[in-house]
Amino acid sequence: MTGDLSRVRCRLETAVSLIPGEPANMEELAEKLEMVGVQIIDSEFESFRPGELAEYIGAYLYVRQLELGLIPFPDPSEE
């Protein structure tokens, strides 16, 4: 059985928005995203091919960190 990755991002963002209290800064928001991402992986991994959900959420969290300005792009160490 393969889960629906197209809905994972929505579930992640919705769950984070329902956590009481506004994040104090972008780092706290990223921490909340990661916390909920891990919870989704733990609860739904059986619905996806091995590693698929973890890879998707890991990639999504990386993109969100870029969007939040927490990771420099391009990476100075890669230039």
Residue frames as qw, qx, qy, qz and C-alpha x, y, z in Angstrom:
[[0.000, 0.889, 0.458, 0.000, 0.00, 0.00, 0.00],
 [0.422, 0.170, 0.004, 0.891, 1.28, 3.45, -0.85],
 [0.094, -0.705, -0.461, 0.530, 0.16, 6.53, 1.05],
 [0.336, 0.826, 0.317, 0.322, -0.66, 9.87, -0.52],
 [0.542, -0.156, -0.110, 0.818, 2.35, 12.17, -0.26],
 [0.058, 0.498, 0.284, 0.817, 0.36, 15.07, -1.68],
 [0.497, -0.734, -0.313, -0.340, -1.54, 15.31, 1.61],
 [0.735, -0.272, -0.356, 0.509, 1.42, 15.02, 3.97],
 [0.278, 0.209, -0.081, 0.934, 2.51, 18.67, 3.66],
 [0.381, -0.530, -0.242, -0.718, -1.01, 19.88, 4.38],
 [0.776, -0.495, -0.389, -0.001, -1.32, 17.63, 7.44],
 [0.643, -0.085, -0.274, 0.710, 2.07, 18.82, 8.69],
 [0.085, 0.294, -0.001, 0.952, 1.34, 22.53, 8.28],
 [0.538, -0.545, -0.333, -0.550, -2.18, 22.16, 9.72],
 [0.782, -0.410, -0.416, 0.220, -0.93, 20.29, 12.79],
 [0.477, 0.002, -0.217, 0.852, 1.74, 22.93, 13.42],
 [0.133, -0.415, -0.140, -0.889, -0.82, 25.73, 13.11],
 [0.666, -0.539, -0.380, -0.347, -2.95, 24.04, 15.77],
 [0.634, -0.156, -0.485, 0.582, -0.16, 24.01, 18.36],
 [0.236, -0.922, -0.304, 0.046, -1.10, 26.66, 20.95],
 [0.377, -0.775, 0.149, 0.485, 0.99, 29.82, 21.01],
 [0.577, 0.809, -0.117, 0.014, 2.73, 31.61, 18.19],
 [0.846, 0.028, -0.091, 0.524, 6.36, 30.68, 17.57],
 [0.331, -0.829, -0.015, 0.451, 8.70, 33.27, 19.10],
 [0.036, 0.701, -0.495, -0.512, 10.97, 33.17, 16.04],
 [0.716, 0.429, -0.417, -0.360, 11.71, 31.24, 12.85],
 [0.198, 0.346, -0.899, 0.180, 13.87, 28.71, 14.71],
 [0.403, 0.039, 0.725, -0.557, 10.96, 27.81, 16.97],
 [0.740, 0.388, 0.003, -0.549, 8.68, 27.41, 13.97],
 [0.542, 0.460, -0.690, -0.135, 11.24, 25.09, 12.35],
 [0.061, -0.215, 0.899, -0.377, 11.43, 23.08, 15.59],
 [0.609, 0.201, 0.474, -0.603, 7.65, 22.68, 15.65],
 [0.718, 0.466, -0.310, -0.415, 7.65, 21.58, 12.02],
 [0.347, 0.401, -0.845, 0.072, 10.33, 19.00, 12.76],
 [0.302, -0.088, 0.791, -0.525, 8.53, 17.74, 15.87],
 [0.723, 0.321, 0.272, -0.548, 5.27, 17.23, 13.99],
 [0.597, 0.525, -0.538, -0.280, 7.14, 15.75, 11.02],
 [0.095, 0.298, -0.926, 0.211, 8.66, 13.09, 13.27],
 [0.491, 0.116, 0.651, -0.567, 5.24, 12.34, 14.74],
 [0.739, 0.450, -0.080, -0.495, 3.78, 11.88, 11.25],
 [0.440, 0.463, -0.765, -0.079, 6.65, 9.57, 10.28],
 [0.126, -0.174, 0.894, -0.394, 6.14, 7.53, 13.46],
 [0.539, 0.243, 0.571, -0.569, 2.40, 7.21, 12.99],
 [0.713, 0.562, 0.089, -0.410, 2.09, 6.78, 9.22],
 [0.039, -0.589, 0.736, 0.332, 5.29, 5.09, 7.99],
 [0.464, 0.064, 0.883, 0.017, 3.50, 1.80, 7.35],
 [0.541, 0.688, 0.387, -0.290, 1.29, 3.47, 4.73],
 [0.360, 0.851, -0.311, -0.221, 4.29, 4.27, 2.51],
 [0.875, 0.312, -0.296, 0.224, 7.13, 2.40, 0.84],
 [0.747, -0.463, -0.131, 0.458, 10.15, 1.99, 3.16],
 [0.470, -0.247, 0.072, 0.844, 11.89, 5.33, 3.59],
 [0.175, 0.555, 0.502, 0.640, 9.51, 7.25, 1.32],
 [0.290, -0.881, -0.345, -0.140, 7.73, 9.27, 4.00],
 [0.596, -0.630, 0.015, 0.498, 10.93, 10.10, 5.90],
 [0.477, 0.061, 0.371, 0.794, 12.63, 11.28, 2.69],
 [0.036, 0.700, 0.476, 0.531, 9.64, 13.41, 1.71],
 [0.413, -0.879, -0.234, 0.032, 9.33, 15.06, 5.12],
 [0.637, -0.420, 0.128, 0.634, 13.09, 15.56, 5.38],
 [0.362, 0.281, 0.409, 0.789, 13.14, 17.30, 2.01],
 [0.142, -0.808, -0.427, -0.380, 10.11, 19.41, 2.92],
 [0.543, -0.776, -0.142, 0.289, 11.69, 20.48, 6.22],
 [0.567, -0.152, 0.243, 0.772, 14.87, 21.46, 4.36],
 [0.163, 0.534, 0.446, 0.699, 12.86, 23.63, 1.95],
 [0.345, -0.861, -0.349, -0.134, 10.99, 25.27, 4.83],
 [0.610, -0.572, -0.005, 0.549, 14.30, 26.07, 6.55],
 [0.405, 0.149, 0.353, 0.830, 15.46, 27.73, 3.34],
 [0.077, -0.707, -0.473, -0.520, 12.20, 29.70, 3.14],
 [0.506, -0.822, -0.252, 0.066, 12.53, 30.78, 6.78],
 [0.238, 0.866, -0.316, 0.305, 16.07, 32.01, 6.19],
 [0.741, -0.590, 0.314, -0.067, 17.60, 29.48, 8.56],
 [0.791, -0.058, 0.441, 0.421, 19.91, 27.92, 5.97],
 [0.071, 0.695, -0.288, -0.655, 21.98, 30.10, 3.65],
 [0.731, 0.371, 0.535, 0.204, 21.55, 29.49, -0.04],
 [0.861, 0.223, -0.455, 0.043, 23.69, 28.94, -1.88],
 [0.829, -0.526, -0.020, 0.187, 25.65, 27.14, 0.80],
 [0.054, 0.923, -0.378, -0.046, 28.94, 29.08, 1.19],
 [0.556, -0.445, 0.694, 0.110, 30.82, 25.83, 1.77],
 [0.732, 0.323, 0.583, 0.141, 29.75, 24.55, -1.66],
 [0.392, 0.912, 0.000, -0.119, 30.89, 27.57, -3.66]]
